[in-house]
Amino acid sequence: IAPHVRPTRALGRHYHPEHIRCFHCNKPVDPEMTGLVERKGKIFCRPDFNLLYLPKCRACGRAVEKEAVSSADGKLKGKWHKHCFRCHECHCEFPNNRFYVFNNAPYC
């Protein structure tokens, strides 16, 4: 790697930035733009890693990266974004964080 090129480290090695490609979409991965994630010896761009490996929000279907809401007692299956966890019927927030489960959906 030439001295003027800033190498990217992935999988324990240094690479020319343009030579790092996502295992899933085969597009070049720019660690500073999309992010780079290593998993089981493969390199993924952050969007594809999220799509393939992170749990999906039961309300909106997007990947849940942080602040997931799930049922502590296991009666409600799945995960939600904190801002998506609402009553299945009226879509309101739960008063005092209390809800009940019917047909695997939360209700106020």
DSSP file (Angstrom, degrees, kcal/mol; ACC not computed):
  #  RESIDUE AA STRUCTURE BP1 BP2  ACC     N-H-->O    O-->H-N    N-H-->O    O-->H-N    TCO  KAPPA ALPHA  PHI   PSI    X-CA   Y-CA   Z-CA
    1    1 A I              0   0    0      0, 0.0    14,-0.0     0, 0.0    13,-0.0   0.000 360.0 360.0 360.0 129.1    0.0    0.0    0.0
    2    2 A A    >   -     0   0    0      1,-0.1     3,-1.6     2,-0.1     0, 0.0  -0.269 360.0-115.7 -64.4 150.1    1.4    3.3   -1.1
    3    3 A P  T 3  S+     0   0    0      0, 0.0    -1,-0.1     0, 0.0     0, 0.0   0.793 114.0  54.6 -59.2 -30.5    2.3    5.8    1.7
    4    4 A H  T 3  S+     0   0    0      2,-0.1     2,-0.5     0, 0.0    -2,-0.1   0.572  92.5  86.8 -82.6  -7.2   -0.3    8.4    0.6
    5    5 A V  S <  S-     0   0    0     -3,-1.6    11,-0.0    11,-0.0     0, 0.0  -0.811  75.1-139.0 -95.9 127.7   -3.1    5.8    0.8
    6    6 A R        -     0   0    0     -2,-0.5    -2,-0.1     1,-0.0    -4,-0.0  -0.757  25.7-140.3 -85.5 110.9   -4.8    5.3    4.1
    7    7 A P        -     0   0    0      0, 0.0     2,-0.5     0, 0.0     9,-0.2  -0.284   3.9-134.3 -71.9 156.6   -5.3    1.6    4.5
    8    8 A T  E     -A   15   0A   0      7,-2.6     7,-2.5     2,-0.0     2,-0.5  -0.941  14.7-139.1-110.5 132.0   -8.4    0.1    6.0
    9    9 A R  E     +A   14   0A   0     -2,-0.5     2,-0.3     5,-0.2     5,-0.2  -0.789  35.5 150.9 -94.6 127.9   -8.0   -2.7    8.6
   10   10 A A  E >   +A   13   0A   0      3,-2.6     3,-2.0    -2,-0.5    33,-0.1  -0.978  62.5   6.6-153.7 143.7  -10.5   -5.6    8.3
   11   11 A L  T 3  S-     0   0    0     -2,-0.3     3,-0.1     1,-0.3    32,-0.0   0.812 129.8 -58.4  53.1  33.9  -10.3   -9.3    9.2
   12   12 A G  T 3  S+     0   0    0      1,-0.3    -1,-0.3     0, 0.0     2,-0.3   0.580 120.5  89.4  77.5  10.4   -6.9   -8.7   10.9
   13   13 A R  E <  S-A   10   0A   0     -3,-2.0    -3,-2.6    -5,-0.0     2,-0.4  -0.855  75.0-112.6-132.7 167.5   -5.3   -7.3    7.7
   14   14 A H  E     -A    9   0A   0     -2,-0.3     2,-0.3    -5,-0.2    -5,-0.2  -0.858  35.5-177.0-103.3 139.5   -4.8   -4.0    5.9
   15   15 A Y  E     -A    8   0A   0     -7,-2.5    -7,-2.6    -2,-0.4     5,-0.1  -0.926  36.5-102.5-131.4 153.5   -6.5   -3.4    2.6
   16   16 A H    >   -     0   0    0     -2,-0.3     3,-1.9    -9,-0.2     4,-0.4  -0.607  43.3-122.2 -63.6 137.0   -6.7   -0.7   -0.1
   17   17 A P  G >  S+     0   0    0      0, 0.0     3,-1.2     0, 0.0    12,-0.3   0.859 110.0  55.3 -55.5 -36.9  -10.0    1.0    0.7
   18   18 A E  G 3  S+     0   0    0      1,-0.2    12,-0.0    10,-0.1    -2,-0.0   0.592 100.0  62.0 -74.7  -8.0  -11.4    0.3   -2.8
   19   19 A H  G <  S+     0   0    0     -3,-1.9     2,-0.6     9,-0.1    -1,-0.2   0.473  79.0  95.9 -96.4  -2.4  -10.7   -3.4   -2.4
   20   20 A I    <   +     0   0    0     -3,-1.2     9,-2.7    -4,-0.4     2,-0.4  -0.799  54.4 177.4 -91.6 120.6  -13.0   -4.0    0.5
   21   21 A R  B     -B   28   0B   0     -2,-0.6    22,-0.3     7,-0.3     2,-0.2  -0.929  34.4-104.9-125.3 147.5  -16.4   -5.3   -0.7
   22   22 A C     >  -     0   0    0      5,-2.6     4,-1.7    -2,-0.4    22,-0.3  -0.494  22.3-139.5 -68.4 132.8  -19.5   -6.4    1.1
   23   23 A F  T  4 S+     0   0    0     20,-3.5    21,-0.1    -2,-0.2    -1,-0.1   0.824  99.8  41.7 -62.0 -32.1  -19.9  -10.2    1.1
   24   24 A H  T  4 S+     0   0    0     19,-0.3    -1,-0.2     1,-0.1    20,-0.1   0.945 130.8  18.0 -84.6 -52.2  -23.7   -9.8    0.6
   25   25 A C  T  4 S-     0   0    0      2,-0.1    -2,-0.2    20,-0.0    -1,-0.1   0.583  88.3-136.4-100.0 -11.2  -24.1   -7.0   -2.0
   26   26 A N     <  +     0   0    0     -4,-1.7    -3,-0.1     1,-0.2     3,-0.1   0.619  57.4 136.6  64.2  15.2  -20.5   -7.0   -3.4
   27   27 A K        -     0   0    0      1,-0.1    -5,-2.6    -6,-0.1    -1,-0.2  -0.616  67.2 -89.5 -86.6 152.6  -20.4   -3.2   -3.4
   28   28 A P  B     -B   21   0B   0      0, 0.0     2,-0.6     0, 0.0    -7,-0.3  -0.340  41.3-135.6 -59.2 141.0  -17.3   -1.4   -2.1
   29   29 A V        -     0   0    0     -9,-2.7    -9,-0.2   -12,-0.3     7,-0.1  -0.896  13.9-164.7-104.7 121.8  -17.5   -0.7    1.7
   30   30 A D    >>> -     0   0    0     -2,-0.6     4,-1.7     5,-0.2     5,-1.6  -0.907   7.7-157.7-103.0 106.4  -16.5    2.7    2.9
   31   31 A P  T 345S+     0   0    0      0, 0.0     5,-0.3     0, 0.0    -1,-0.1   0.786  91.7  48.5 -57.0 -28.5  -16.0    2.3    6.7
   32   32 A E  T 345S+     0   0    0      3,-0.1    -2,-0.0     2,-0.1     4,-0.0   0.728 119.9  35.3 -85.5 -21.4  -16.5    6.0    7.3
   33   33 A M  T <45S+     0   0    0     -3,-1.0     3,-0.0     2,-0.0    -1,-0.0   0.911 138.0   6.4 -95.1 -63.7  -19.7    6.3    5.2
   34   34 A T  T  <5S-     0   0    0     -4,-1.7    12,-0.3     1,-0.1    -2,-0.1   0.683 103.1-119.1 -96.1 -19.9  -21.7    3.1    5.6
   35   35 A G      < -     0   0    0     -5,-1.6    11,-1.2    10,-0.1     2,-0.4   0.007  16.6-112.1  92.9 154.1  -19.7    1.4    8.2
   36   36 A L  E     -C   45   0C   0     -5,-0.3     2,-0.4     9,-0.2     9,-0.2  -0.989  27.2-172.9-127.3 131.1  -17.9   -1.9    8.1
   37   37 A V  E     -C   44   0C   0      7,-2.7     7,-2.8    -2,-0.4     2,-0.4  -0.989  10.3-152.1-127.5 134.1  -18.9   -5.0   10.1
   38   38 A E  E     +C   43   0C   0     -2,-0.4     2,-0.3     5,-0.2     5,-0.2  -0.877  19.9 169.2-103.8 135.4  -17.0   -8.2   10.4
   39   39 A R  E >   -C   42   0C   0      3,-2.6     3,-1.5    -2,-0.4    -2,-0.0  -0.928  65.8 -20.7-149.2 123.2  -18.9  -11.5   11.0
   40   40 A K  T 3  S-     0   0    0     -2,-0.3     3,-0.1     1,-0.3    -1,-0.0   0.864 127.3 -47.4  48.7  46.0  -17.6  -15.0   10.9
   41   41 A G  T 3  S+     0   0    0      1,-0.3     2,-0.3     0, 0.0    -1,-0.3   0.615 118.4 106.2  77.3  12.8  -14.6  -14.1    8.6
   42   42 A K  E <   -C   39   0C   0     -3,-1.5    -3,-2.6     2,-0.0     2,-0.4  -0.904  62.9-132.1-124.5 154.2  -16.7  -12.0    6.2
   43   43 A I  E     -C   38   0C   0     -2,-0.3   -20,-3.5   -22,-0.3     2,-0.3  -0.883  25.3-179.2-107.2 134.5  -17.1   -8.3    5.7
   44   44 A F  E     -C   37   0C   0     -7,-2.8    -7,-2.7    -2,-0.4     2,-0.2  -0.962  29.8-119.3-129.1 147.3  -20.5   -6.6    5.4
   45   45 A C  E  >  -C   36   0C   0     -2,-0.3     4,-2.5    -9,-0.2     5,-0.2  -0.558  39.9-109.7 -73.6 154.0  -21.6   -3.0    4.9
   46   46 A R  H  > S+     0   0    0    -11,-1.2     4,-2.7   -12,-0.3     5,-0.2   0.893 115.7  53.6 -57.1 -44.6  -23.6   -1.8    7.8
   47   47 A P  H  > S+     0   0    0      0, 0.0     4,-2.2     0, 0.0    -1,-0.2   0.917 112.6  43.6 -59.7 -41.7  -27.0   -1.7    5.9
   48   48 A D  H  > S+     0   0    0      2,-0.2     4,-2.6    -3,-0.2     5,-0.2   0.894 112.5  52.3 -71.0 -38.4  -26.6   -5.4    4.8
   49   49 A F  H  X>S+     0   0    0     -4,-2.5     4,-2.9     2,-0.2     5,-0.7   0.940 111.4  47.6 -59.4 -46.3  -25.4   -6.5    8.2
   50   50 A N  H  X5S+     0   0    0     -4,-2.7     4,-1.2    -5,-0.2    -2,-0.2   0.921 113.3  48.6 -59.8 -44.4  -28.5   -4.9    9.8
   51   51 A L  H  <5S+     0   0    0     -4,-2.2    -1,-0.2    -5,-0.2    -2,-0.2   0.900 120.7  35.1 -61.7 -43.0  -30.8   -6.5    7.2
   52   52 A L  H  <5S+     0   0    0     -4,-2.6    -2,-0.2    -5,-0.1    -1,-0.2   0.826 130.6  20.1 -84.8 -33.8  -29.3  -10.0    7.6
   53   53 A Y  H  <5S+     0   0    0     -4,-2.9    -3,-0.2    -5,-0.2    -2,-0.1   0.674  96.3  85.3-119.8 -20.5  -28.5  -10.2   11.3
   54   54 A L  S  <<S-     0   0    0     -4,-1.2    11,-0.1    -5,-0.7     2,-0.0  -0.579  81.5-102.0 -88.0 150.7  -30.3   -7.8   13.5
   55   55 A P        -     0   0    0      0, 0.0     9,-3.0     0, 0.0     2,-0.4  -0.337  37.7-123.7 -64.5 151.4  -33.8   -8.4   14.9
   56   56 A K  B     -D   63   0D   0      7,-0.2    23,-0.6     1,-0.0     7,-0.2  -0.780  22.2-108.9-100.7 141.9  -36.6   -6.6   13.1
   57   57 A C  B  >  -e   79   0E   0      5,-2.8     4,-1.6    -2,-0.4    23,-0.3  -0.472  19.3-140.5 -66.3 132.3  -39.1   -4.3   14.8
   58   58 A R  T  4 S+     0   0    0     21,-2.5    -1,-0.1    -2,-0.2    22,-0.1   0.738  99.1  43.7 -67.5 -21.9  -42.5   -5.9   15.0
   59   59 A A  T  4 S+     0   0    0     20,-0.2    -1,-0.2     3,-0.1    21,-0.1   0.924 131.0  13.5 -89.5 -50.0  -44.1   -2.5   14.2
   60   60 A C  T  4 S-     0   0    0      2,-0.2    -2,-0.1    21,-0.0     3,-0.1   0.624  88.1-129.6-107.1 -15.6  -42.1   -1.0   11.4
   61   61 A G     <  +     0   0    0     -4,-1.6     2,-0.1     1,-0.3    -3,-0.1   0.389  63.7 127.3  84.1  -4.9  -40.0   -3.9   10.1
   62   62 A R  S    S-     0   0    0      1,-0.1    -5,-2.8    -6,-0.1    -1,-0.3  -0.450  71.1 -82.5 -83.6 161.4  -36.7   -2.1   10.3
   63   63 A A  B     -D   56   0D   0     -7,-0.2     2,-0.8    -2,-0.1    -7,-0.2  -0.325  36.0-135.1 -62.8 139.8  -33.6   -3.4   12.1
   64   64 A V        +     0   0    0     -9,-3.0     4,-0.1     1,-0.2     3,-0.1  -0.873  35.6 161.2 -98.9 107.4  -33.5   -2.8   15.8
   65   65 A E        +     0   0    0     -2,-0.8     2,-0.3     1,-0.2    -1,-0.2   0.856  61.3  10.7 -93.2 -42.1  -30.0   -1.6   16.7
   66   66 A K  S    S+     0   0    0      1,-0.2    16,-0.3     0, 0.0    -1,-0.2  -0.894 114.7  20.6-136.9 162.1  -30.4    0.0   20.1
   67   67 A E  S    S-     0   0    0     -2,-0.3    15,-0.8     1,-0.2     2,-0.2   0.871  72.2-173.8  47.5  52.1  -32.9    0.4   22.8
   68   68 A A  E     -F   81   0F   0     13,-0.2     2,-0.5    -3,-0.1    13,-0.2  -0.507  14.2-145.4 -74.6 143.9  -35.0   -2.6   21.9
   69   69 A V  E     +F   80   0F   0     11,-2.6    11,-1.7    -2,-0.2     2,-0.3  -0.944  30.6 154.6-108.8 130.5  -38.2   -3.2   23.8
   70   70 A S        -     0   0    0     -2,-0.5     2,-0.5     9,-0.2     9,-0.1  -0.953  49.2 -87.2-147.3 166.2  -39.2   -6.8   24.5
   71   71 A S    >   -     0   0    0      5,-0.8     3,-0.8     7,-0.4     7,-0.1  -0.642  26.2-154.8 -81.1 124.1  -41.3   -8.6   27.0
   72   72 A A  T 3  S+     0   0    0     -2,-0.5    -1,-0.2     1,-0.2     0, 0.0   0.807  95.2  49.8 -68.0 -29.2  -39.4   -9.6   30.1
   73   73 A D  T 3  S-     0   0    0     -3,-0.0    -1,-0.2     1,-0.0    -2,-0.1   0.506 109.0-121.9 -90.3  -3.0  -41.7  -12.5   30.9
   74   74 A G  S <  S+     0   0    0     -3,-0.8    -2,-0.1     2,-0.2    -3,-0.0   0.497  80.4 117.6  80.4   2.8  -41.6  -13.9   27.4
   75   75 A K  S    S+     0   0    0      1,-0.2     2,-0.6     2,-0.0    29,-0.1   0.740  70.5  56.2 -74.5 -21.6  -45.3  -13.7   26.8
   76   76 A L  S    S-     0   0    0      2,-0.1    -5,-0.8    28,-0.0     2,-0.2  -0.947  83.3-145.7-114.8 115.1  -44.8  -11.2   23.9
   77   77 A K        +     0   0    0     -2,-0.6     2,-0.1    -7,-0.1    -2,-0.0  -0.548  54.6  21.5 -84.0 142.9  -42.6  -12.5   21.1
   78   78 A G  S    S-     0   0    0     -2,-0.2    -7,-0.4    -7,-0.1     2,-0.3  -0.373  76.2 -86.0 102.7-178.2  -40.3  -10.2   19.2
   79   79 A K  B     -e   57   0E   0    -23,-0.6   -21,-2.5    -9,-0.1     2,-0.3  -0.910  28.7-164.6-131.9 157.2  -38.7   -6.8   19.6
   80   80 A W  E     -F   69   0F   0    -11,-1.7   -11,-2.6    -2,-0.3     2,-0.2  -0.953  30.6-105.7-135.3 153.5  -39.7   -3.2   18.9
   81   81 A H  E >>  -F   68   0F   0     -2,-0.3     3,-1.1   -13,-0.2     4,-1.1  -0.553  41.8-114.5 -67.5 149.7  -37.9    0.1   18.7
   82   82 A K  G >4 S+     0   0    0    -15,-0.8     3,-0.6   -16,-0.3    -1,-0.1   0.901 117.8  47.7 -55.8 -42.1  -38.7    2.1   21.8
   83   83 A H  G 34 S+     0   0    0      1,-0.2    -1,-0.3    10,-0.0    -2,-0.0   0.621 110.3  53.4 -77.0 -11.6  -40.6    4.7   19.9
   84   84 A C  G <4 S+     0   0    0     -3,-1.1     2,-1.2     2,-0.0    -1,-0.2   0.589  77.2 105.2 -95.7 -12.9  -42.6    2.0   18.0
   85   85 A F    <<  +     0   0    0     -4,-1.1     9,-0.3    -3,-0.6     2,-0.3  -0.565  51.8 134.3 -77.3 100.1  -43.9    0.1   21.0
   86   86 A R        -     0   0    0     -2,-1.2     7,-0.2     7,-0.1     2,-0.1  -0.844  63.4 -65.8-139.2 169.8  -47.5    1.1   21.1
   87   87 A C     >  -     0   0    0      5,-2.5     4,-1.4    -2,-0.3    20,-0.2  -0.396  39.9-137.3 -60.7 133.8  -50.9   -0.3   21.6
   88   88 A H  T  4 S+     0   0    0     18,-3.3    19,-0.1     2,-0.1    -1,-0.1   0.807  99.2  37.7 -64.2 -30.6  -51.8   -2.6   18.6
   89   89 A E  T  4 S+     0   0    0     17,-0.3    -1,-0.1     3,-0.1    18,-0.1   0.943 132.7  16.9 -88.5 -56.0  -55.4   -1.2   18.4
   90   90 A C  T  4 S-     0   0    0      2,-0.1    -2,-0.1     3,-0.0     3,-0.1   0.539  88.6-132.7-101.6  -7.9  -55.2    2.6   19.2
   91   91 A H     <  +     0   0    0     -4,-1.4     2,-0.2     1,-0.2    -3,-0.1   0.687  57.9 140.0  64.3  21.0  -51.4    3.1   18.6
   92   92 A C        -     0   0    0      1,-0.1    -5,-2.5    -6,-0.1    -1,-0.2  -0.550  59.7 -99.3 -88.6 158.8  -51.1    5.1   21.9
   93   93 A E        -     0   0    0     -7,-0.2    -7,-0.1    -2,-0.2    -1,-0.1  -0.347  47.0 -98.4 -68.3 159.7  -48.2    4.8   24.3
   94   94 A F    >   -     0   0    0     -9,-0.3     3,-1.8     1,-0.0     2,-0.2  -0.708  33.1-121.6 -87.3 125.5  -48.9    2.6   27.3
   95   95 A P  G >  S-     0   0    0      0, 0.0     3,-1.9     0, 0.0    -1,-0.0  -0.468  96.4  -4.8 -64.8 130.6  -49.9    4.4   30.5
   96   96 A N  G 3  S-     0   0    0      1,-0.3     3,-0.1    -2,-0.2    -2,-0.0   0.745 121.0 -77.8  56.3  26.0  -47.4    3.6   33.3
   97   97 A N  G <  S+     0   0    0     -3,-1.8     2,-0.4     1,-0.2    -1,-0.3   0.765  96.2 139.3  56.9  27.9  -45.7    1.2   30.8
   98   98 A R    <   +     0   0    0     -3,-1.9     2,-0.3    10,-0.1    -1,-0.2  -0.863  18.1 149.6-105.8 136.8  -48.5   -1.3   31.5
   99   99 A F        -     0   0    0     -2,-0.4     2,-0.3    -5,-0.1     9,-0.2  -0.963  32.5-133.4-152.6 165.3  -50.0   -3.4   28.8
  100  100 A Y  E     -G  107   0G   0      7,-2.6     7,-2.7    -2,-0.3     2,-0.5  -0.884  21.0-123.6-123.3 162.7  -51.6   -6.8   28.2
  101  101 A V  E     +G  106   0G   0     -2,-0.3     2,-0.4     5,-0.2   -25,-0.0  -0.888  28.5 168.7-111.5 130.8  -51.0   -9.3   25.5
  102  102 A F  E >  S-G  105   0G   0      3,-2.2     3,-1.0    -2,-0.5    -2,-0.0  -0.980  76.5  -9.0-139.0 127.3  -53.7  -10.7   23.2
  103  103 A N  T 3  S-     0   0    0     -2,-0.4    -1,-0.1     1,-0.2   -27,-0.0   0.883 128.2 -59.0  51.6  42.1  -52.8  -12.8   20.1
  104  104 A N  T 3  S+     0   0    0      1,-0.2    -1,-0.2   -29,-0.1    -3,-0.1   0.798 115.9 110.3  59.5  33.3  -49.1  -11.9   20.6
  105  105 A A  E <   -G  102   0G   0     -3,-1.0    -3,-2.2   -29,-0.1     2,-0.3  -0.986  69.5-115.0-134.1 146.5  -49.7   -8.2   20.3
  106  106 A P  E     -G  101   0G   0      0, 0.0   -18,-3.3     0, 0.0     2,-0.3  -0.623  33.3-178.5 -84.6 138.5  -49.6   -5.5   23.0
  107  107 A Y  E      G  100   0G   0     -7,-2.7    -7,-2.6    -2,-0.3   -20,-0.1  -0.964 360.0 360.0-132.4 149.8  -52.8   -3.6   24.1
  108  108 A C              0   0    0     -2,-0.3    -7,-0.1    -9,-0.2    -1,-0.1   0.428 360.0 360.0 -90.1 360.0  -53.5   -0.8   26.5
